[in-house]
Structures are given as structure tokens and as C-alpha cells.
Amino acid sequence: DWGFREFVPLQELRDPRSGFLQDDKLIITARVRVEPQVNWWNWDSKKETGYVGLKNQGATCYMNSLLQTLTHLPYFRKAVYHMHTTDGEDPESSIPLALQRIFYKLQYSDTS
């Protein structure tokens, strides 16, 4: 859940000889590379990463990001799955059931 701690050990960040600390400031450089050969339209995120996302349905990207982030918090995900629902509930009018369905699909679906 906290993968960013694995990039550089804290001891190395704090060591002045590593070059990350200069004049009491932390220097971080990030390089991003986009693979031009990848066909993003047919890219299978479940196969490549083990995860799927939510499709934007028009101005839903912020909510999608929040929901996708919350599914990766084990205690929150467990709390959502334990919310009380009853058989026959309409997912369009039941927030707990709608959340459970979204979390389940993000966790087990093969496509977004």
C-alpha cells in the first residue's frame, strides 16, 4: 500500500554523500518515458498490471480517482464490503450496494 517507500531507502536519502540533500533541501529528479510502440487502445491493464480502472463518463475523473484509490486501502475496502445491504436492493438508489459493486468490479473484473 505504500510502494513509494521502496524507491530509495530512507538511509540513502538522509546520507549527504548520496546527493539527495543539498543545503537542507531534498533534491528529487523524475524521468518519465512514454513507449511510442505501445498500442494504448488495445492495452490490457489487467494482464499487464493486475488492475483495471473506471471509465470516465464525462467529468467523473476526480470521483473515479478517489474510488480507485480507496479500493487499495485494505481497511476501507473491508468496511465497504461489510456495509449492510439486502437482497433486491436497487444499486442506483443504494449507496452501499453501488460502492460494493464498484469495488468488486475493480478488484475482480477483467476490463474497466
N, CA, C and O atoms as a GROMACS GRO file, in nm:
protein
  448
    1ASP      N    1   0.080  -0.119   0.000
    1ASP     CA    2   0.000   0.000   0.000
    1ASP      C    3   0.085   0.127   0.000
    1ASP      O    4   0.036   0.234  -0.036
    2TRP      N    5   0.210   0.116   0.039
    2TRP     CA    6   0.297   0.233   0.046
    2TRP      C    7   0.423   0.209  -0.037
    2TRP      O    8   0.534   0.221   0.013
    3GLY      N    9   0.404   0.175  -0.165
    3GLY     CA   10   0.514   0.138  -0.251
    3GLY      C   11   0.619   0.246  -0.270
    3GLY      O   12   0.734   0.215  -0.301
    4PHE      N   13   0.581   0.374  -0.253
    4PHE     CA   14   0.679   0.480  -0.275
    4PHE      C   15   0.796   0.473  -0.178
    4PHE      O   16   0.902   0.529  -0.205
    5ARG      N   17   0.778   0.403  -0.064
    5ARG     CA   18   0.889   0.391   0.031
    5ARG      C   19   0.998   0.299  -0.023
    5ARG      O   20   1.109   0.300   0.028
    6GLU      N   21   0.967   0.222  -0.126
    6GLU     CA   22   1.061   0.124  -0.179
    6GLU      C   23   1.154   0.182  -0.285
    6GLU      O   24   1.250   0.115  -0.325
    7PHE      N   25   1.129   0.303  -0.333
    7PHE     CA   26   1.211   0.358  -0.440
    7PHE      C   27   1.355   0.380  -0.395
    7PHE      O   28   1.448   0.336  -0.462
    8VAL      N   29   1.374   0.447  -0.283
    8VAL     CA   30   1.506   0.475  -0.229
    8VAL      C   31   1.500   0.455  -0.078
    8VAL      O   32   1.412   0.511  -0.013
    9PRO      N   33   1.592   0.377  -0.023
    9PRO     CA   34   1.592   0.360   0.123
    9PRO      C   35   1.610   0.495   0.194
    9PRO      O   36   1.686   0.580   0.147
   10LEU      N   37   1.539   0.515   0.306
   10LEU     CA   38   1.548   0.641   0.379
   10LEU      C   39   1.691   0.674   0.421
   10LEU      O   40   1.731   0.790   0.422
   11GLN      N   41   1.767   0.571   0.457
   11GLN     CA   42   1.906   0.596   0.497
   11GLN      C   43   1.984   0.663   0.384
   11GLN      O   44   2.066   0.752   0.408
   12GLU      N   45   1.957   0.620   0.261
   12GLU     CA   46   2.027   0.679   0.147
   12GLU      C   47   1.980   0.822   0.123
   12GLU      O   48   2.061   0.908   0.088
   13LEU      N   49   1.851   0.849   0.142
   13LEU     CA   50   1.801   0.986   0.126
   13LEU      C   51   1.865   1.081   0.227
   13LEU      O   52   1.895   1.196   0.195
   14ARG      N   53   1.886   1.031   0.348
   14ARG     CA   54   1.940   1.116   0.456
   14ARG      C   55   2.092   1.130   0.449
   14ARG      O   56   2.148   1.219   0.512
   15ASP      N   57   2.158   1.044   0.375
   15ASP     CA   58   2.304   1.046   0.367
   15ASP      C   59   2.348   1.160   0.275
   15ASP      O   60   2.316   1.158   0.156
   16PRO      N   61   2.420   1.260   0.328
   16PRO     CA   62   2.462   1.374   0.246
   16PRO      C   63   2.549   1.334   0.127
   16PRO      O   64   2.553   1.405   0.026
   17ARG      N   65   2.618   1.220   0.137
   17ARG     CA   66   2.704   1.177   0.027
   17ARG      C   67   2.625   1.128  -0.094
   17ARG      O   68   2.680   1.118  -0.204
   18SER      N   69   2.496   1.097  -0.076
   18SER     CA   70   2.416   1.045  -0.187
   18SER      C   71   2.374   1.155  -0.284
   18SER      O   72   2.338   1.126  -0.399
   19GLY      N   73   2.377   1.280  -0.240
   19GLY     CA   74   2.342   1.392  -0.327
   19GLY      C   75   2.196   1.432  -0.325
   19GLY      O   76   2.157   1.528  -0.392
   20PHE      N   77   2.114   1.361  -0.248
   20PHE     CA   78   1.973   1.397  -0.241
   20PHE      C   79   1.951   1.521  -0.155
   20PHE      O   80   1.862   1.602  -0.184
   21LEU      N   81   2.030   1.537  -0.050
   21LEU     CA   82   2.018   1.654   0.038
   21LEU      C   83   2.126   1.755   0.003
   21LEU      O   84   2.245   1.725   0.008
   22GLN      N   85   2.082   1.875  -0.034
   22GLN     CA   86   2.174   1.983  -0.065
   22GLN      C   87   2.121   2.110  -0.002
   22GLN      O   88   2.010   2.152  -0.032
   23ASP      N   89   2.200   2.172   0.084
   23ASP     CA   90   2.160   2.295   0.154
   23ASP      C   91   2.026   2.277   0.226
   23ASP      O   92   1.938   2.362   0.217
   24ASP      N   93   2.013   2.166   0.299
   24ASP     CA   94   1.891   2.134   0.374
   24ASP      C   95   1.766   2.124   0.287
   24ASP      O   96   1.655   2.145   0.334
   25LYS      N   97   1.784   2.092   0.160
   25LYS     CA   98   1.672   2.071   0.068
   25LYS      C   99   1.686   1.932   0.006
   25LYS      O  100   1.796   1.887  -0.024
   26LEU      N  101   1.572   1.866  -0.012
   26LEU     CA  102   1.570   1.734  -0.073
   26LEU      C  103   1.557   1.751  -0.224
   26LEU      O  104   1.462   1.812  -0.272
   27ILE      N  105   1.652   1.697  -0.297
   27ILE     CA  106   1.654   1.707  -0.443
   27ILE      C  107   1.606   1.574  -0.501
   27ILE      O  108   1.666   1.470  -0.479
   28ILE      N  109   1.496   1.580  -0.576
   28ILE     CA  110   1.442   1.461  -0.640
   28ILE      C  111   1.425   1.490  -0.788
   28ILE      O  112   1.368   1.592  -0.826
   29THR      N  113   1.474   1.400  -0.871
   29THR     CA  114   1.459   1.412  -1.015
   29THR      C  115   1.377   1.293  -1.064
   29THR      O  116   1.405   1.179  -1.029
   30ALA      N  117   1.276   1.321  -1.145
   30ALA     CA  118   1.193   1.214  -1.201
   30ALA      C  119   1.202   1.220  -1.352
   30ALA      O  120   1.195   1.326  -1.413
   31ARG      N  121   1.216   1.104  -1.412
   31ARG     CA  122   1.217   1.093  -1.557
   31ARG      C  123   1.099   1.006  -1.598
   31ARG      O  124   1.081   0.896  -1.545
   32VAL      N  125   1.020   1.054  -1.692
   32VAL     CA  126   0.904   0.980  -1.741
   32VAL      C  127   0.926   0.950  -1.888
   32VAL      O  128   0.965   1.037  -1.967
   33ARG      N  129   0.902   0.826  -1.924
   33ARG     CA  130   0.920   0.786  -2.063
   33ARG      C  131   0.790   0.722  -2.112
   33ARG      O  132   0.734   0.636  -2.045
   34VAL      N  133   0.743   0.766  -2.227
   34VAL     CA  134   0.625   0.707  -2.289
   34VAL      C  135   0.672   0.618  -2.403
   34VAL      O  136   0.747   0.661  -2.491
   35GLU      N  137   0.629   0.495  -2.399
   35GLU     CA  138   0.668   0.400  -2.503
   35GLU      C  139   0.589   0.427  -2.631
   35GLU      O  140   0.467   0.408  -2.632
   36PRO      N  141   0.655   0.472  -2.737
   36PRO     CA  142   0.582   0.503  -2.860
   36PRO      C  143   0.528   0.379  -2.931
   36PRO      O  144   0.435   0.389  -3.011
   37GLN      N  145   0.582   0.262  -2.902
   37GLN     CA  146   0.542   0.140  -2.970
   37GLN      C  147   0.414   0.079  -2.913
   37GLN      O  148   0.354  -0.008  -2.976
   38VAL      N  149   0.372   0.123  -2.795
   38VAL     CA  150   0.258   0.061  -2.729
   38VAL      C  151   0.128   0.105  -2.794
   38VAL      O  152   0.106   0.224  -2.817
   39ASN      N  153   0.041   0.009  -2.822
   39ASN     CA  154  -0.092   0.039  -2.874
   39ASN      C  155  -0.184   0.054  -2.753
   39ASN      O  156  -0.240  -0.044  -2.705
   40TRP      N  157  -0.200   0.177  -2.705
   40TRP     CA  158  -0.275   0.201  -2.582
   40TRP      C  159  -0.422   0.164  -2.594
   40TRP      O  160  -0.485   0.133  -2.494
   41TRP      N  161  -0.477   0.165  -2.715
   41TRP     CA  162  -0.619   0.133  -2.733
   41TRP      C  163  -0.646  -0.014  -2.702
   41TRP      O  164  -0.755  -0.048  -2.654
   42ASN      N  165  -0.551  -0.099  -2.729
   42ASN     CA  166  -0.569  -0.242  -2.706
   42ASN      C  167  -0.489  -0.293  -2.586
   42ASN      O  168  -0.478  -0.414  -2.566
   43TRP      N  169  -0.436  -0.203  -2.508
   43TRP     CA  170  -0.352  -0.240  -2.394
   43TRP      C  171  -0.439  -0.303  -2.286
   43TRP      O  172  -0.542  -0.247  -2.248
   44ASP      N  173  -0.398  -0.419  -2.237
   44ASP     CA  174  -0.474  -0.493  -2.137
   44ASP      C  175  -0.415  -0.463  -1.999
   44ASP      O  176  -0.318  -0.527  -1.958
   45SER      N  177  -0.474  -0.367  -1.927
   45SER     CA  178  -0.418  -0.326  -1.798
   45SER      C  179  -0.425  -0.439  -1.696
   45SER      O  180  -0.335  -0.452  -1.613
   46LYS      N  181  -0.529  -0.521  -1.701
   46LYS     CA  182  -0.542  -0.632  -1.605
   46LYS      C  183  -0.426  -0.731  -1.626
   46LYS      O  184  -0.366  -0.778  -1.530
   47LYS      N  185  -0.398  -0.762  -1.752
   47LYS     CA  186  -0.290  -0.856  -1.784
   47LYS      C  187  -0.153  -0.798  -1.746
   47LYS      O  188  -0.068  -0.869  -1.692
   48GLU      N  189  -0.132  -0.671  -1.776
   48GLU     CA  190  -0.001  -0.610  -1.755
   48GLU      C  191   0.025  -0.570  -1.610
   48GLU      O  192   0.138  -0.579  -1.562
   49THR      N  193  -0.080  -0.524  -1.539
   49THR     CA  194  -0.059  -0.471  -1.404
   49THR      C  195  -0.136  -0.544  -1.296
   49THR      O  196  -0.104  -0.533  -1.177
   50GLY      N  197  -0.239  -0.619  -1.336
   50GLY     CA  198  -0.325  -0.684  -1.238
   50GLY      C  199  -0.441  -0.597  -1.194
   50GLY      O  200  -0.521  -0.637  -1.110
   51TYR      N  201  -0.451  -0.477  -1.252
   51TYR     CA  202  -0.556  -0.383  -1.212
   51TYR      C  203  -0.636  -0.334  -1.333
   51TYR      O  204  -0.587  -0.334  -1.446
   52VAL      N  205  -0.760  -0.294  -1.307
   52VAL     CA  206  -0.841  -0.224  -1.407
   52VAL      C  207  -0.884  -0.092  -1.346
   52VAL      O  208  -0.875  -0.074  -1.224
   53GLY      N  209  -0.930  -0.001  -1.429
   53GLY     CA  210  -0.976   0.128  -1.379
   53GLY      C  211  -1.121   0.151  -1.416
   53GLY      O  212  -1.187   0.065  -1.474
   54LEU      N  213  -1.169   0.269  -1.382
   54LEU     CA  214  -1.305   0.308  -1.416
   54LEU      C  215  -1.301   0.398  -1.539
   54LEU      O  216  -1.211   0.481  -1.552
   55LYS      N  217  -1.396   0.381  -1.628
   55LYS     CA  218  -1.402   0.465  -1.747
   55LYS      C  219  -1.466   0.599  -1.711
   55LYS      O  220  -1.562   0.606  -1.634
   56ASN      N  221  -1.411   0.705  -1.769
   56ASN     CA  222  -1.466   0.839  -1.747
   56ASN      C  223  -1.599   0.849  -1.822
   56ASN      O  224  -1.606   0.823  -1.942
   57GLN      N  225  -1.702   0.888  -1.751
   57GLN     CA  226  -1.834   0.901  -1.812
   57GLN      C  227  -1.873   1.049  -1.823
   57GLN      O  228  -1.991   1.084  -1.817
   58GLY      N  229  -1.773   1.132  -1.838
   58GLY     CA  230  -1.798   1.275  -1.852
   58GLY      C  231  -1.786   1.346  -1.719
   58GLY      O  232  -1.880   1.342  -1.639
   59ALA      N  233  -1.673   1.408  -1.694
   59ALA     CA  234  -1.649   1.484  -1.570
   59ALA      C  235  -1.655   1.395  -1.446
   59ALA      O  236  -1.693   1.442  -1.338
   60THR      N  237  -1.618   1.268  -1.459
   60THR     CA  238  -1.617   1.178  -1.342
   60THR      C  239  -1.475   1.141  -1.301
   60THR      O  240  -1.457   1.058  -1.212
   61CYS      N  241  -1.375   1.201  -1.364
   61CYS     CA  242  -1.237   1.157  -1.340
   61CYS      C  243  -1.194   1.175  -1.195
   61CYS      O  244  -1.122   1.091  -1.142
   62TYR      N  245  -1.236   1.282  -1.129
   62TYR     CA  246  -1.196   1.304  -0.990
   62TYR      C  247  -1.259   1.199  -0.899
   62TYR      O  248  -1.192   1.146  -0.810
   63MET      N  249  -1.387   1.170  -0.920
   63MET     CA  250  -1.454   1.068  -0.840
   63MET      C  251  -1.393   0.930  -0.870
   63MET      O  252  -1.373   0.850  -0.779
   64ASN      N  253  -1.365   0.904  -0.998
   64ASN     CA  254  -1.302   0.776  -1.034
   64ASN      C  255  -1.168   0.759  -0.964
   64ASN      O  256  -1.139   0.652  -0.911
   65SER      N  257  -1.088   0.864  -0.964
   65SER     CA  258  -0.957   0.858  -0.898
   65SER      C  259  -0.972   0.828  -0.750
   65SER      O  260  -0.898   0.747  -0.695
   66LEU      N  261  -1.067   0.894  -0.686
   66LEU     CA  262  -1.090   0.872  -0.543
   66LEU      C  263  -1.134   0.728  -0.517
   66LEU      O  264  -1.079   0.662  -0.429
   67LEU      N  265  -1.231   0.680  -0.593
   67LEU     CA  266  -1.280   0.542  -0.573
   67LEU      C  267  -1.171   0.439  -0.598
   67LEU      O  268  -1.158   0.342  -0.524
   68GLN      N  269  -1.092   0.460  -0.704
   68GLN     CA  270  -0.984   0.367  -0.735
   68GLN      C  271  -0.878   0.368  -0.625
   68GLN      O  272  -0.822   0.264  -0.593
   69THR      N  273  -0.851   0.484  -0.568
   69THR     CA  274  -0.756   0.493  -0.458
   69THR      C  275  -0.810   0.424  -0.334
   69THR      O  276  -0.737   0.350  -0.267
   70LEU      N  277  -0.937   0.447  -0.303
   70LEU     CA  278  -0.996   0.387  -0.182
   70LEU      C  279  -1.000   0.235  -0.189
   70LEU      O  280  -0.994   0.168  -0.085
   71THR      N  281  -1.011   0.179  -0.310
   71THR     CA  282  -1.013   0.032  -0.320
   71THR      C  283  -0.881  -0.029  -0.278
   71THR      O  284  -0.875  -0.148  -0.243
   72HIS      N  285  -0.773   0.049  -0.280
   72HIS     CA  286  -0.641  -0.003  -0.243
   72HIS      C  287  -0.610   0.014  -0.095
   72HIS      O  288  -0.501  -0.021  -0.050
   73LEU      N  289  -0.704   0.066  -0.019
   73LEU     CA  290  -0.688   0.077   0.126
   73LEU      C  291  -0.760  -0.042   0.189
   73LEU      O  292  -0.883  -0.043   0.196
   74PRO      N  293  -0.685  -0.143   0.236
   74PRO     CA  294  -0.747  -0.267   0.282
   74PRO      C  295  -0.857  -0.248   0.385
   74PRO      O  296  -0.962  -0.311   0.375
   75TYR      N  297  -0.836  -0.164   0.484
   75TYR     CA  298  -0.937  -0.146   0.589
   75TYR      C  299  -1.062  -0.078   0.534
   75TYR      O  300  -1.174  -0.112   0.573
   76PHE      N  301  -1.043   0.017   0.444
   76PHE     CA  302  -1.159   0.084   0.385
   76PHE      C  303  -1.237  -0.012   0.296
   76PHE      O  304  -1.360  -0.018   0.302
   77ARG      N  305  -1.163  -0.088   0.214
   77ARG     CA  306  -1.228  -0.186   0.126
   77ARG      C  307  -1.308  -0.287   0.208
   77ARG      O  308  -1.421  -0.321   0.172
   78LYS      N  309  -1.250  -0.334   0.318
   78LYS     CA  310  -1.319  -0.430   0.405
   78LYS      C  311  -1.445  -0.366   0.465
   78LYS      O  312  -1.549  -0.432   0.474
   79ALA      N  313  -1.436  -0.240   0.505
   79ALA     CA  314  -1.552  -0.171   0.562
   79ALA      C  315  -1.664  -0.158   0.459
   79ALA      O  316  -1.781  -0.174   0.493
   80VAL      N  317  -1.628  -0.130   0.334
   80VAL     CA  318  -1.730  -0.120   0.229
   80VAL      C  319  -1.798  -0.254   0.208
   80VAL      O  320  -1.920  -0.262   0.198
   81TYR      N  321  -1.718  -0.361   0.203
   81TYR     CA  322  -1.777  -0.494   0.182
   81TYR      C  323  -1.865  -0.537   0.299
   81TYR      O  324  -1.955  -0.620   0.282
   82HIS      N  325  -1.842  -0.482   0.418
   82HIS     CA  326  -1.922  -0.517   0.535
   82HIS      C  327  -2.043  -0.426   0.555
   82HIS      O  328  -2.119  -0.444   0.651
   83MET      N  329  -2.062  -0.327   0.466
   83MET     CA  330  -2.181  -0.241   0.478
   83MET      C  331  -2.307  -0.326   0.460
   83MET      O  332  -2.311  -0.418   0.378
   84HIS      N  333  -2.408  -0.295   0.539
   84HIS     CA  334  -2.532  -0.373   0.534
   84HIS      C  335  -2.610  -0.344   0.406
   84HIS      O  336  -2.638  -0.228   0.374
   85THR      N  337  -2.644  -0.449   0.334
   85THR     CA  338  -2.732  -0.440   0.218
   85THR      C  339  -2.832  -0.555   0.226
   85THR      O  340  -2.811  -0.651   0.301
   86THR      N  341  -2.938  -0.544   0.151
   86THR     CA  342  -3.039  -0.651   0.149
   86THR      C  343  -3.060  -0.698   0.007
   86THR      O  344  -3.034  -0.626  -0.089
   87ASP      N  345  -3.109  -0.821  -0.007
   87ASP     CA  346  -3.139  -0.876  -0.139
   87ASP      C  347  -3.244  -0.789  -0.208
   87ASP      O  348  -3.338  -0.742  -0.145
   88GLY      N  349  -3.226  -0.770  -0.336
   88GLY     CA  350  -3.324  -0.696  -0.413
   88GLY      C  351  -3.307  -0.546  -0.410
   88GLY      O  352  -3.388  -0.473  -0.467
   89GLU      N  353  -3.202  -0.497  -0.343
   89GLU     CA  354  -3.180  -0.351  -0.340
   89GLU      C  355  -3.142  -0.302  -0.480
   89GLU      O  356  -3.076  -0.372  -0.556
   90ASP      N  357  -3.185  -0.183  -0.511
   90ASP     CA  358  -3.153  -0.120  -0.639
   90ASP      C  359  -3.019  -0.049  -0.626
   90ASP      O  360  -3.006   0.044  -0.546
   91PRO      N  361  -2.917  -0.091  -0.703
   91PRO     CA  362  -2.785  -0.028  -0.690
   91PRO      C  363  -2.785   0.120  -0.730
   91PRO      O  364  -2.692   0.192  -0.695
   92GLU      N  365  -2.887   0.164  -0.801
   92GLU     CA  366  -2.893   0.305  -0.838
   92GLU      C  367  -2.947   0.392  -0.726
   92GLU      O  368  -2.932   0.514  -0.730
   93SER      N  369  -3.008   0.330  -0.625
   93SER     CA  370  -3.059   0.409  -0.513
   93SER      C  371  -2.996   0.369  -0.380
   93SER      O  372  -3.023   0.431  -0.277
   94SER      N  373  -2.912   0.266  -0.380
   94SER     CA  374  -2.845   0.220  -0.259
   94SER      C  375  -2.696   0.248  -0.269
   94SER      O  376  -2.624   0.182  -0.344
   95ILE      N  377  -2.649   0.346  -0.194
   95ILE     CA  378  -2.507   0.383  -0.199
   95ILE      C  379  -2.418   0.268  -0.152
   95ILE      O  380  -2.318   0.239  -0.218
   96PRO      N  381  -2.450   0.199  -0.042
   96PRO     CA  382  -2.364   0.087  -0.001
   96PRO      C  383  -2.354  -0.021  -0.109
   96PRO      O  384  -2.244  -0.071  -0.135
   97LEU      N  385  -2.464  -0.056  -0.171
   97LEU     CA  386  -2.461  -0.160  -0.275
   97LEU      C  387  -2.384  -0.112  -0.398
   97LEU      O  388  -2.309  -0.189  -0.458
   98ALA      N  389  -2.403   0.013  -0.436
   98ALA     CA  390  -2.330   0.068  -0.550
   98ALA      C  391  -2.180   0.067  -0.524
   98ALA      O  392  -2.102   0.030  -0.611
   99LEU      N  393  -2.139   0.107  -0.404
   99LEU     CA  394  -1.996   0.104  -0.368
   99LEU      C  395  -1.941  -0.038  -0.370
   99LEU      O  396  -1.832  -0.061  -0.422
  100GLN      N  397  -2.016  -0.131  -0.315
  100GLN     CA  398  -1.972  -0.270  -0.314
  100GLN      C  399  -1.955  -0.323  -0.456
  100GLN      O  400  -1.858  -0.394  -0.485
  101ARG      N  401  -2.048  -0.290  -0.543
  101ARG     CA  402  -2.038  -0.335  -0.683
  101ARG      C  403  -1.917  -0.275  -0.752
  101ARG      O  404  -1.847  -0.345  -0.825
  102ILE      N  405  -1.892  -0.146  -0.731
  102ILE     CA  406  -1.776  -0.081  -0.793
  102ILE      C  407  -1.647  -0.144  -0.741
  102ILE      O  408  -1.558  -0.177  -0.819
  103PHE      N  409  -1.636  -0.160  -0.610
  103PHE     CA  410  -1.515  -0.218  -0.552
  103PHE      C  411  -1.494  -0.360  -0.603
  103PHE      O  412  -1.381  -0.399  -0.636
  104TYR      N  413  -1.601  -0.438  -0.610
  104TYR     CA  414  -1.590  -0.576  -0.658
  104TYR      C  415  -1.542  -0.578  -0.803
  104TYR      O  416  -1.453  -0.656  -0.838
  105LYS      N  417  -1.601  -0.493  -0.887
  105LYS     CA  418  -1.562  -0.491  -1.028
  105LYS      C  419  -1.417  -0.445  -1.045
  105LYS      O  420  -1.344  -0.499  -1.128
  106LEU      N  421  -1.374  -0.346  -0.965
  106LEU     CA  422  -1.235  -0.303  -0.973
  106LEU      C  423  -1.140  -0.414  -0.930
  106LEU      O  424  -1.029  -0.425  -0.982
  107GLN      N  425  -1.182  -0.494  -0.836
  107GLN     CA  426  -1.096  -0.598  -0.782
  107GLN      C  427  -1.094  -0.724  -0.869
  107GLN      O  428  -0.990  -0.789  -0.881
  108TYR      N  429  -1.208  -0.760  -0.929
  108TYR     CA  430  -1.217  -0.890  -0.995
  108TYR      C  431  -1.248  -0.886  -1.144
  108TYR      O  432  -1.236  -0.989  -1.211
  109SER      N  433  -1.286  -0.772  -1.198
  109SER     CA  434  -1.322  -0.765  -1.340
  109SER      C  435  -1.197  -0.772  -1.427
  109SER      O  436  -1.088  -0.733  -1.385
  110ASP      N  437  -1.214  -0.820  -1.550
  110ASP     CA  438  -1.103  -0.825  -1.644
  110ASP      C  439  -1.091  -0.699  -1.728
  110ASP      O  440  -0.987  -0.674  -1.789
  111THR      N  441  -1.197  -0.617  -1.730
  111THR     CA  442  -1.195  -0.493  -1.807
  111THR      C  443  -1.250  -0.380  -1.723
  111THR      O  444  -1.314  -0.402  -1.620
  112SER      N  445  -1.225  -0.257  -1.766
  112SER     CA  446  -1.274  -0.142  -1.690
  112SER      C  447  -1.423  -0.123  -1.710
  112SER      O  448  -1.482  -0.031  -1.654
   0.00000   0.00000   0.00000
